[in-house]
Amino acid sequence: MPELNMQAPAIDLKPVEDVTDFSDSDQVAVEHVNFEFEQSSKLHGISRHFSIFNDSQCYQSVQQKHRGKRKFRLELAFLDTRPFRVRNIAWKWLYASLAFSGMDAVLIFTGLLDGASLVFLSLAIALGVAATIALLLFFYRSSDIVYFRSQYGKVRLMELDYDKPDKERFRDFIRNFTRQIKHSKTASSLDQSQFLARELRELRRLKDEAIVPDAAYEKAKRLIFRHEAFKAAE
């Protein structure tokens, strides 16, 4: 597969009026953009934009319907190189849609034999509407997510819709993104105890920006504190 080598304009990391939960006190200057990737889902009302820059940073812009836009930055060196996949299929809504459709079919068939009355017609329409709503909820509630988490704290920091906008571009991005994480880890030249301390600092920054929930941060902190390399450095 060809490498992603997309030219892009400089990224403006300053917050604007429609941006929430973004402070980034470090304010890393953008020297060059490595590559970018974009996803959007009208059904779920979410759009994501990812910019990999300076060989070591990932800038995310995530906009969700009714929840506004968040912009935040990640240091790639502190991500696990493995992508994780979570599939959630809302079977109950599919079964509900099939059940409503089945009842509707039986009702229509019975009405055709006996002569459809207004009550029969109204009930058939109601069942058809219920079947359609249940089917839409099946698609809305179902999800197929790939995510990246922090190396030692195991905090989920980046999510993508699987195989969107298409399989080839999605897999090219994942391949290049994991390669960039590995490169960033190598270039950081940190020993394990330094790495743990820096990851904790990175997670604390994201917590202060309201990107990482307090509960997730506290859990990550306990994992890092219990790590042998962190205890040895104390």
N, C-alpha and C positions, 0 to 999 in steps of 0.2 A: 504494500500500500504506500502511496506517496506521503511524504512528510508534510505536515501543516506548516506553511511558511507565509502567513497572511500579514500584509502590511496594514498598520492601523494608526490612526492619529493618537496623539498623546492623551492619556487618561486624566481627567480632572477629578482629583481625590477630595476636593472640597465639598462639604455638604451644601445642598440646595434646598429650596423650600419644600419640595415633595419628598424629601429624604428623612427617614426617622432612624433612630438607633445607630447613629454613625458619629464617631468622634475621632478615632484613630490618632491618638496623641503623638505617635511617632512620625506621622506624615512623611512616609517614604517617597522621595522624588522618583518620577518615572523617567528612566534613562532610555529604555527601549522596550518595545512590546514583542514578546516571542510569538504568541499566537492567541487567538480568541475563539470563543464558542458561544452559541446562543440557542436557547430552547424557549418554546412557548406552548401553552396548552389553553385553548379557549374553554374547553370543558371544565377544567379545574381553576381557571382564572389566574394562572400563574405564568410569569415569564422570568427567565434566568439569563444572565449574561456573565461570562467568565473571561477575564483577561489575565494572561500569564505574562509577567513583565520582570525585567531585571534578572532573568534566569532563576529567580528565587522567590517570587511573590505571586500570589493569586488574588486578584481583585474581583469580588462578586457583587453583582447588582441583582437583587431578587425582589420582584414586585408581585404582590398577591392582592386579588380583589378583596376589598373591604379591610385590608390590613396595611395598605400603603407600601412603600418601598424601603428596602434596607440596602445599604452599601457598606461593605466591610472588606478588610484585607486579611489574608492568611500568609504566614511564612511556610513555604512548601516543605522545608527541612523537617518540620515537626508533624507532618502527616504520615500515616501508615501508607506504604506503597501499594497495598492491596485494596482493590475496590470490593465492596460488599454489596450483595444484592438482596433486596427484600421484596417479595411478591405478596400482595394482599388481594385475594379474589373475593369479592362480596357475593358469595354464592346465594345467600338467603334472598337477596333482591332478584337474582335471576330465577330462582325457584318460585318466588312470589309472582313474577311476571308470567312464567309458564302456567302457574296455577290459575291466575286471572284469565289468561288467554284461553285455557282449556274450558273454564266455566263459561266464558263468553261464547266459545264455539258451540258448546252444548245448548246454551240458551237460544242462540240464533237458529240452530238446527231444529230445536223444539218449536220455536216460533214459526218457522217455515212450514212445519207439518200441521200445526194447530191454528195457524192464522195469527200473525203478530199483533198484539194489542199495544196501546201506547205505553202501558207499564212495562211490557216485555222490551220494547224499543228503548225506553229510558234506562232500564237495567243493563241492557246490552251495551249501550254507549258508556255507561258508568264503568262497567267491567273493562271495556276497551281502553278507557282513559287510565284506569288503575294499572293495567298491564303495561301501558306506555310509560307511566311515571316510574313504576318499579324497574323497568328496563333501563331508563335513564339513570336511576339511582345505582343500578348495578355498575354502569360504566363510571359514574362519578365516584363511587366509594371504592372501586378497585384501583389498585396502584401497583406499579412495577418500578421500584426505585433502586438506583445504584448510589451508594454513598461512600465517602472517604471520612476516616476518623483520625484523631490524633494518635500518635505512635504509642504512648504509654498510658495516657489518661483515658484513652478510648472514647473521647467525646466526638459525636457526629458533627462534622463541621461543614460538609459540602454534600449536596444532594443533586442528582440528575434523574430525569425520566429515562428509563431504559430504551435504547434504540431510537431516540428522538434527536433531531428531526428525521433522520433516516439511519439505517444500520451502519452504512459505510462511514459517514461523517462522525457518528457517535463513537465507533470503535477506533477510528483514527485519533480522535481527541483523547480517549482513555489511554491509548497506547503512548501518545506523546506526553500526556499529563503524568503518567507514572514514571516515564523516563526522566521528566524534569524534576520530579520529587527525588529520585535517586541521585541525580546530578547535584541537586541542592544539598542533600545530606553529605555527599562526598566533599563538596566545596566548603561546608561549614567548619570542618576540621575541629569539631568538638569531641571531647571524650564523653563517655556515657553519663557521668555525674553532671557535667556541664550541660549536656543535652537535656537531661531531666529537669534541671533548674530552669533552663531557657524555655522548655515546653510549658512548665508551670507558669512562667511569666507571661507567655503568649496567651495561655488560657485565661489568666487573670485579666489581661487587657481586653479580651473578647467578652468576658463576663461584665466588665465595667462598661462596655459598649452595648450591653443587653443583647448580645448575640448568643452567648452561652448562658443557659439558665443557672441560677445559683445552685440548685440541687446537683446538676451535672458537674459543675465545677468542684463542689465539695467531694463528690465521688471520685473525680479524677485526681484531686489533691491527695486523697487517702491512698489511691493506687500508687501514685508517684512517691509518696512518703514511705510506703512499705517496700519499695524496690531496693534491692541490696546495694546497688551502686549509689543510690541517693543516701542511704544510711551510712555507707562507708565514707562519704565525703563530708559528713557532719563533724 
